């Protein structure tokens, strides 16, 4: 069962893609000399051909192989686009093909120039796996991570890589900051010999620990302490391995 939040997010993505597609098609049409091109008509062409192609993809995906579906979908997409485009502007098939190819090439270039750098250096998506951060974050949650933030505060929830397995990622809460002394005893957490009530877990933080963090290390814990693989059992996390802080959580990707 999908949440209303997930539905709103999906609709927002489709709406944004629809509006941007209409703008691109209108500009490309002007470039190709289609004098009576309007933004409204461009939106209609994108919308009609896009929705029809989506239905074709859904039907083909249920009865045919992925390769066959992809090949047919490309042909269907061009045919529907050209049919609707010719209806509004009376262009030739050759001109429709040129506009269709130009639209896809420009869209791809924009994706490479704008989306890819944002994905690599600004905001990255992650899916939550496991129950170690329950109930704050549940398995299947879609997480957006702020990669610009490089200094973290106590209580921040971060995504970091395993230094021994760089392709493995973990989601934990920052409890100990660089150069602090960390002590865990009898289920309680002490920072520089001061009791830390907020993150002590009501006596659930088992496994005694005593360490002093380095100037570039963070001590992280799971919220669900009974199913944890965190800094109680492994080395503290070096800042260079932290991808960033969780910026936004979108639940509902896993069926209830």
N, C-alpha and C positions, 0 to 999 in steps of 0.2 A: 504494500500500500504506500503510495507516494505522498509526501507531505505537500501542503499548499505552498510552502517555501520553495520546494524543488520545482513545482509547476510554474511558479512565478519566475524563477530563474531561467527555466527553459524557454518560456514565452518571451522573456526579455532578450535572450540571445537570438531567437528567431526574428524578433522585431527589429533588432539592431542590424542583423544581416540583411534583412529585407530592405530597410531604409538605405543602407550603404550600397547595396546592389543596384537599387533604383538610381542613386546618384551617379554611380559609375557608368551605368548603361546610358544615362542621359548625356553625360560628357563624351563618351565614346561615339554615340550616335552623331553628336554635333561635329566631332572630329572627322567622321566618315561622310559628312555633308548632308545628313538627314535634316533638312531645314525645319520641318514641322515637328521635330522631337520636343516633347514636354516631359517634365519630371513625373507628372501624373500617369501618362501613358507608359513610361519606363517602369514605374512601380507595378502597374497592371500586368505588363509583360513578364516581369520577374515573378510576380505572385502567381499568375495562371500557369506558366510553364514550370515553376518550381513545385507547386502543389501537385500538379499532374505527374511530374517526374517522381515525386516522393511516393505517390500511390503505386506507380509502376514498379519502383524499387521494392516496396513492401510485398507486392504480389509475386514478383520474380524471386525474391529472397526466400519465399515459403515453398517454392516448387522447383527451383533450379540451383545449380552450383554457383559459388561466389564469382568465379571467373566469368561464366556465361552471363550472370546477372549484371556484372560491371560493364561488360562490352555492350550488352543490349541497352543498359541504362544510359550510356554515353550517346548512343545513336538516338534513343528516344528523346533525351534531353535536347539534342540539337534540333531534331524534327519539330518538337513542340515549340521550342523557342522561335525557330524560323517561321513556323506556321502563324503564331500569334504576332510576330514582328511584321510579317508581310501583310497581315490583316490590317494593322494600324498604319503602316507606312508605305505599303505597296512596293517594297524593295525586291530585288532578285534574290534567288537562292544563294548565289555567289556572294553577294554583299552581306546577306544575313550570316553566312558562314564566317566571313571576315570579322564582322562585329562580334559574333559569338566567340571566336577564338581570341579576339582582342580583350573581350570582357574577362575571360578565364585567365589569360596571361597577366593582365593588370591585377586581377584579384590575387593571383599567386605571388606576384612581386610585392604587393602590399603586405601579404601575410609574412613573407620572408623579411621584409624591411622593418615592419612594425611589430607584428605579433611575436616572432621568434626572439628578438632581443628582450622584449618584455618578459617572455617566458623564461629566458635564461638568466636575466639579471635583476628583474624587478619583482615579479609575482609568479610563483610556481604552484601548480595544483598537486595535491596528494590525496590518496584514499587512505582512510584509517583502517588498519587491519588489527584485529585482536581486541581484547577488553581491558588492556592495562591502564587506559585512561578513563575508564567508565567511572561515574556516569557523565562526566563533562563531555567526553568524546566517545561515541559508540562506533563499533565496526560498521564500515560502509559509509561513514561520513565523508563528505567531500570537503577538503581543506584547502584554503588559499594561504600561501605562506609569503610573508613579506621578506624578501631577500636583501633589501636595502639596509635593514637594521642590523648593526654589528655589535652593539652593546646591549646586554640584557639585564633585566631587573628580577628580583625574587618574585616568583609567582608566574612569570612568563611561561607560556607553553611553546616549546621549540621543536623543530624537526632537525635531526642530525644524522650524519652518516656514521656507520661503524668503521673505525679506522682499520680493522682487519678485513672487512668485507665492504668495500666502498659502494657497492650497489645495494646494500641493505640500509634501510632508513628506520629511525625510531622517533616516536613522539613522546616527550616527557616534559615535566614541569621543573623549572629552575628553582632550586632551594638554596644552594650554596653558591656564593659569588667568589670571584678571583681573590686569592690570598686569605680567605677566611678559614678558620679552624672549624671542622665539622665533627660532631660527636653524636652518635646514636646509641642510646643505651636504655634498656627497659621500655622500649617502644616510644621513647621521646627523642626529639631532635634538639640539639644545642648548637648555636652558632656563636663562636668566640665565648663559650661558657655561659651564654644567655639562652634560656629556654625559649624555643620557637613554638608557641602554642598553635598558631594558625595552620602549620603544615605538619603537625605531629601525628595526625591520623588517629587520634583517640586511642593510642596504645597499640595500633596495628603495624607500626613501622618496626618490624622485627629485624634481626640480624645486626648485631652491634658493630659499629664503625667508629674509627677515630683517625682523622687525617687532616692535613693542612693543604689547601689547594694552592696550585701555582698561580702566577700572575695572569695566565691565559687559560685557566681551567674553570669549569662550572660543575657543580654537583647537582645531578638531576634525579628526580624520583617519579615513579608512576603514581597516579592518583589511587589506583586499585592496588594497594601495597601487597596483597596476598598473591597476586599473579604478576609479579614484577621481575624485570631483568634490567636493573638500573644501576646507578652508581654505588649501590650497596654491594653489588656482585661483580661489577666491572670497573675499570678505571674511570676517573672523572672525564668529562668531555672537553676536549680542546676547542677553543673558539673557532679554529680554522675548519672544524668538521661540522659546525652548525650551519644549516642551510638558511635558517631564519625563524622568525616568530610567526605563529598562526595568526593570520589577520582576520579570517572569516571562516565560519563553519556552515556548511550546507548539509542538512540531514535529509534522509529519505531515499538514498540511492540503494539501500538494501531493503528487500521486501520484508514486511512485518508478519 
